[in-house]
Amino acid sequence: MAVVFTRGRHMPTYGDCLKEPLFKYDFPNRCDGRDLLAAVKDGSVPCVFFDPQYRGVLDKLAYGNEGESRGVKRSLLPQMDEDTIKNFIAEIGRVLIPSGHLFLWVDKFHLCEGITGWLPANLQVVDMIVWDKQKMGMGYRSRRQSEYLVVIQKKPLRAKGVWAVHNIPDVWQEKPAPNDHAHSKPVKLQARLIEAVTNPGDVVVDPAAGSYSVWKAANLVGRKFLGGDLVYGAD
């Protein structure tokens, strides 16, 4: 029987991805993520995380809780419209190496509505992980306890020799990291995914870094981080 996966990566290491030093590695750059991506060379990054700040649940389902404590932090963050998200993802498709991965965070609304219209022709959905936050959130009907991480790969689609960790469950239980950010993400899950699709010393990119959980995850597993945020970052 043919082996469909290996526990090693047969890919080069990509330790530098910037065209010129406009931004710093392992640093909270305060910037528009599109400017950061524009500074990255074509086909130079094996792994990108992207957590769009969209208003899918707040606008489409009209919860009207933005004045309440649980919604006020979310409502204060700059919002991305559909065209902005598509522009980000098109740039991500440009900077990814062949067979590189984008990990895209989405909520239940966008999962049900579909995200394939966001993707350029060179990117394709290959998997999804459900993050069980072990804490209930808002919801007029079912209460939201999960978020969804869509696994997207740049063509050509490959797993053997590219994805090196094979014990990541598709339902991951981890409490959010304790901080003040409205969209804190699971550091341990992101660290395992980084290990799966990068080599030690590779650069991991997050153009909308928020709480910088991807930076923390990259540090845990010996990867470099390149990321920034419009609101959270050094001046």
Protein Blocks (a to p, Z undefined) as FASTA:
>chain_A
ZZfbdfbdcddddfbfbfbafbcehiacdddfklmmmmpcehibfbdcdddddfklmmmn
onopmmpmklmmmmmpccddfklmmmmmmmmmmmpcghiacdddddfklmmnopklmpcf
kbccfbdcdddehiacedfkbccfbdcddddddddddfehpamcfcbcfbdcddddddfb
fkbccfklmmmmmmmmpcehiacddfblonommmmmmmmnopacddddfklccZZ
